[in-house]
Amino acid sequence: MQKQKMYLKDIAYEKIKEKVVLGEINSSNYLSENELVRMLNMSRTPIRAALQRLENEGYLKVFPNLGIKIEDLSIKDALNLHEYRNVIECFSLKKLLNSSQANAYCELLEVNINKQKEAISKYDITAFMKLDTELHEIIVSASDNSLFIQQMSSVTDRLFLHGLKIFEKNPSRIEESLYEHEELLNFMKQKDIEKSILCLENHLTNGRDSLLKM
């Protein structure tokens, strides 16, 4: 019985977090626990456990007698996350290019970039954003550092909605991001560590600057 409750708690956590990350829950209104029960077709116990975990992670706040309020990520917090991911990704990229698996990682990135092109052809911004996130997580996975991988997943989740808003407000940024991904992959294939890292830093800086223009 205990294992089932933990399992349901994890399902509730993932479902609620996905709705928050994708902007499917209106951040300007309070959401009641009853609404979540109906939305997820689950009992209160796993939902309450999931909400407590999400509140601890800064995704939302639970107000007694009022409901759940989604916590908007401040510009300052978003910039801090961008700086943090810059450090993690550049370290991981250097480790990737020095590893014997560099070619295999380049192949994974190439598959991802081809899928990005498909998403752009369909003007599917959400699909492109998911693939963009996946590309950066592939790079960090090369670090073989479980803490980095876990933290990167948390960072990209927190920044996901901001990324969607940037692409919706400035569609040309989608094409620019794709070009930057392709440029990065080209330098990686050449095993040019210095240019690869510089390219990644410029790409992340452009993403940060797009956020500041919102």
C-alpha positions as CSV (number, residue, x, y, z in Angstrom):
1,M,0.0,0.0,0.0
2,Q,2.8,2.4,0.9
3,K,4.5,1.8,-2.5
4,Q,1.3,2.6,-4.4
5,K,0.9,5.9,-2.5
6,M,4.4,6.9,-3.3
7,Y,3.8,5.9,-7.0
8,L,0.6,8.0,-7.1
9,K,2.4,10.9,-5.4
10,D,5.1,10.8,-8.1
11,I,2.5,10.7,-10.9
12,A,0.6,13.7,-9.4
13,Y,3.9,15.6,-9.1
14,E,4.9,15.0,-12.7
15,K,1.4,15.9,-14.0
16,I,1.0,19.1,-12.0
17,K,4.6,20.2,-12.8
18,E,4.0,19.6,-16.5
19,K,0.9,21.8,-16.4
20,V,2.9,24.5,-14.6
21,V,5.9,24.4,-16.9
22,L,3.8,24.5,-20.0
23,G,1.7,27.4,-18.7
24,E,-1.5,25.4,-18.7
25,I,-2.4,26.6,-15.2
26,N,-3.2,30.4,-15.1
27,S,-0.6,32.0,-12.8
28,S,-2.9,35.0,-12.1
29,N,-5.7,33.0,-10.5
30,Y,-5.9,30.7,-7.5
31,L,-6.4,27.0,-8.2
32,S,-8.4,24.9,-5.7
33,E,-7.5,21.5,-4.5
34,N,-10.9,20.3,-5.8
35,E,-10.0,21.5,-9.3
36,L,-6.8,19.5,-9.2
37,V,-8.7,16.4,-8.0
38,R,-11.1,16.7,-11.0
39,M,-8.3,17.6,-13.4
40,L,-6.1,14.7,-12.5
41,N,-8.8,12.2,-11.5
42,M,-6.9,11.4,-8.4
43,S,-7.5,11.5,-4.6
44,R,-6.4,14.3,-2.4
45,T,-3.6,12.4,-0.6
46,P,-1.1,12.1,-3.5
47,I,-2.1,15.6,-4.8
48,R,-1.3,17.2,-1.4
49,A,2.1,15.4,-1.3
50,A,2.9,16.6,-4.8
51,L,1.9,20.1,-4.0
52,Q,4.1,20.1,-0.9
53,R,7.1,19.0,-3.0
54,L,6.4,21.6,-5.8
55,E,6.1,24.3,-3.1
56,N,9.5,23.3,-1.7
57,E,10.9,23.5,-5.2
58,G,9.5,27.0,-5.7
59,Y,6.9,26.2,-8.4
60,L,3.9,27.3,-6.4
61,K,2.5,28.4,-3.1
62,V,-0.3,26.8,-1.1
63,F,-2.6,29.3,0.7
64,P,-5.0,27.9,3.3
65,N,-8.6,28.7,2.4
66,L,-7.6,30.3,-0.9
67,G,-5.9,27.6,-3.0
68,I,-2.8,27.2,-5.0
69,K,-0.9,30.1,-6.7
70,I,1.7,29.5,-9.4
71,E,4.9,31.3,-8.5
72,D,6.1,33.4,-11.5
73,L,9.9,33.3,-12.0
74,S,11.4,36.7,-11.5
75,I,13.8,38.1,-14.1
76,K,16.5,38.1,-11.5
77,D,15.9,34.4,-10.7
78,A,15.8,33.6,-14.4
79,L,19.2,35.4,-15.0
80,N,20.7,33.5,-12.1
81,L,19.5,30.2,-13.6
82,H,21.0,31.2,-17.0
83,E,24.4,31.9,-15.3
84,Y,24.2,28.6,-13.5
85,R,23.5,26.6,-16.6
86,N,26.3,28.4,-18.5
87,V,28.8,27.0,-16.0
88,I,27.4,23.5,-16.1
89,E,27.0,23.3,-19.8
90,C,30.4,24.6,-20.7
91,F,32.1,22.2,-18.3
92,S,30.0,19.3,-19.7
93,L,30.8,20.3,-23.3
94,K,34.5,20.3,-22.7
95,K,34.3,16.9,-21.1
96,L,32.1,15.6,-24.0
97,L,34.7,16.7,-26.6
98,N,37.5,15.1,-24.7
99,S,35.7,11.8,-24.3
100,S,35.9,8.7,-26.5
101,Q,32.1,9.0,-27.0
102,A,32.3,12.5,-28.7
103,N,31.1,11.2,-32.1
104,A,28.2,9.3,-30.6
105,Y,27.1,12.4,-28.8
106,C,27.3,14.4,-32.1
107,E,25.1,11.9,-33.7
108,L,22.5,12.3,-31.0
109,L,22.6,16.0,-31.4
110,E,22.3,15.8,-35.2
111,V,19.1,13.6,-34.8
112,N,17.8,16.2,-32.3
113,I,18.5,19.1,-34.7
114,N,16.7,17.4,-37.6
115,K,13.7,17.0,-35.3
116,Q,13.9,20.7,-34.5
117,K,13.7,21.5,-38.2
118,E,10.6,19.3,-38.5
119,A,9.0,21.2,-35.5
120,I,9.8,24.6,-37.2
121,S,8.3,23.4,-40.5
122,K,5.0,22.7,-38.6
123,Y,5.5,25.9,-36.5
124,D,5.1,23.8,-33.3
125,I,6.8,26.0,-30.8
126,T,6.2,23.7,-27.8
127,A,7.8,20.8,-29.7
128,F,10.7,22.9,-30.7
129,M,11.2,24.1,-27.1
130,K,11.2,20.5,-25.8
131,L,13.8,19.6,-28.4
132,D,15.9,22.6,-27.5
133,T,15.8,21.6,-23.9
134,E,16.7,18.0,-24.8
135,L,19.7,19.2,-26.8
136,H,21.2,21.0,-23.8
137,E,20.4,18.0,-21.5
138,I,22.3,15.7,-23.9
139,I,25.3,17.9,-23.6
140,V,25.1,17.9,-19.8
141,S,24.6,14.1,-19.7
142,A,28.2,13.8,-21.0
143,S,29.4,15.2,-17.7
144,D,28.6,11.8,-16.1
145,N,27.8,13.9,-13.0
146,S,24.5,12.9,-11.5
147,L,24.2,16.2,-9.6
148,F,24.8,18.3,-12.7
149,I,22.2,16.2,-14.6
150,Q,19.6,16.5,-11.9
151,Q,20.2,20.3,-11.4
152,M,20.1,20.9,-15.2
153,S,16.7,19.2,-15.4
154,S,15.4,21.4,-12.7
155,V,16.9,24.5,-14.3
156,T,15.4,23.8,-17.7
157,D,12.0,23.0,-16.2
158,R,12.0,26.4,-14.5
159,L,13.1,28.2,-17.7
160,F,10.8,26.3,-20.0
161,L,7.8,28.7,-19.9
162,H,10.0,31.7,-20.3
163,G,11.5,30.1,-23.4
164,L,8.0,29.5,-24.9
165,K,7.1,33.1,-24.3
166,I,10.3,34.3,-26.0
167,F,9.6,32.2,-29.1
168,E,5.9,33.3,-29.2
169,K,6.8,37.0,-28.9
170,N,9.8,36.8,-31.2
171,P,9.4,33.9,-33.7
172,S,12.7,34.9,-35.5
173,R,14.5,33.7,-32.3
174,I,13.5,30.1,-33.2
175,E,15.4,30.2,-36.5
176,E,18.3,31.9,-34.8
177,S,18.4,29.2,-32.1
178,L,18.4,26.5,-34.8
179,Y,21.3,28.2,-36.6
180,E,23.2,28.5,-33.4
181,H,22.6,24.8,-32.6
182,E,23.9,23.8,-36.1
183,E,26.9,26.0,-35.7
184,L,27.7,24.4,-32.4
185,L,27.4,20.9,-33.8
186,N,29.7,21.8,-36.7
187,F,32.5,23.0,-34.3
188,M,31.9,19.9,-32.2
189,K,32.4,17.6,-35.2
190,Q,35.7,19.4,-35.9
191,K,36.7,18.7,-32.3
192,D,37.4,22.4,-31.9
193,I,36.9,22.8,-28.1
194,E,37.7,26.5,-27.9
195,K,35.2,27.5,-30.7
196,S,32.6,25.0,-29.5
197,I,32.6,26.5,-26.0
198,L,32.6,30.1,-27.3
199,C,29.7,29.2,-29.6
200,L,27.7,27.6,-26.7
201,E,28.4,30.7,-24.5
202,N,27.2,33.0,-27.2
203,H,24.1,30.9,-27.7
204,L,23.3,31.0,-24.0
205,T,24.0,34.7,-23.9
206,N,21.6,35.3,-26.8
207,G,18.9,33.4,-24.9
208,R,19.5,35.5,-21.8
209,D,19.4,38.7,-23.8
210,S,16.1,37.7,-25.4
211,L,14.7,37.2,-21.9
212,L,15.8,40.7,-20.9
213,K,13.9,42.2,-23.9
214,M,10.6,40.6,-22.9
